[in-house]
């Protein structure tokens, strides 16, 4: 019984990996691009907006606000 439960959990976590409630996570290249733009940002407001975009892409749309 325990083996069946573990295999079902593995399948579910594989299906959910990288998925969020309302979207997907960004790739490493996309995240690196956001970080480069953050380095060259001129205003604090622009840096904050890019940081939110990075966090949303890293954690997924649903969890971004909890970690910002």
C-alpha positions as CSV (number, residue, x, y, z in Angstrom):
1,X,0.0,0.0,0.0
2,X,2.7,2.5,0.9
3,X,4.6,1.8,-2.3
4,X,1.5,2.6,-4.4
5,X,1.0,5.9,-2.5
6,X,4.7,6.8,-3.1
7,X,4.5,6.1,-6.8
8,X,1.3,8.2,-7.1
9,X,2.9,11.0,-5.3
10,X,6.0,10.8,-7.6
11,X,3.7,11.0,-10.7
12,X,1.8,14.0,-9.3
13,X,4.9,15.9,-8.4
14,X,6.5,15.3,-11.8
15,X,3.3,16.6,-13.4
16,X,3.2,19.7,-11.2
17,X,7.0,20.5,-11.4
18,X,7.4,23.9,-13.0
19,X,3.7,24.6,-13.0
20,X,1.8,27.2,-11.0
21,X,-1.7,28.2,-10.5
22,X,-1.8,30.7,-13.3
23,X,1.3,30.1,-15.4
24,X,4.8,28.7,-15.6
25,X,8.3,29.4,-14.3
26,X,10.8,31.1,-16.5
27,X,13.9,29.4,-17.9
28,X,17.4,30.1,-16.6
29,X,18.1,32.3,-19.7
30,X,15.0,34.3,-19.2
31,X,15.9,34.9,-15.5
32,X,19.4,35.9,-16.4
33,X,18.1,38.4,-18.9
34,X,15.9,40.0,-16.2
35,X,18.9,40.2,-13.8
36,X,21.0,41.9,-16.5
37,X,18.2,44.4,-17.0
38,X,18.0,44.9,-13.2
39,X,21.8,45.8,-13.2
40,X,21.3,48.4,-15.8
41,X,18.1,49.9,-14.4
42,X,18.4,53.6,-13.7
43,X,15.6,54.2,-11.2
44,X,14.7,52.3,-8.0
45,X,11.2,51.9,-9.3
46,X,12.4,50.1,-12.3
47,X,14.6,47.9,-10.2
48,X,11.7,47.0,-8.0
49,X,9.5,46.2,-11.0
50,X,12.2,43.9,-12.4
51,X,12.8,42.2,-9.0
52,X,9.1,41.4,-8.9
53,X,9.2,40.1,-12.4
54,X,12.3,37.9,-11.5
55,X,10.5,36.6,-8.3
56,X,7.4,35.8,-10.3
57,X,9.4,33.9,-12.9
58,X,11.4,32.0,-10.3
59,X,8.7,31.0,-7.9
60,X,5.8,31.1,-10.4
61,X,2.9,33.6,-10.5
62,X,1.1,32.4,-7.3
63,X,4.0,32.6,-4.9
64,X,5.8,35.7,-6.1
65,X,4.1,38.1,-3.7
66,X,4.9,36.0,-0.6
67,X,8.7,36.2,-1.3
68,X,9.0,39.7,-2.5
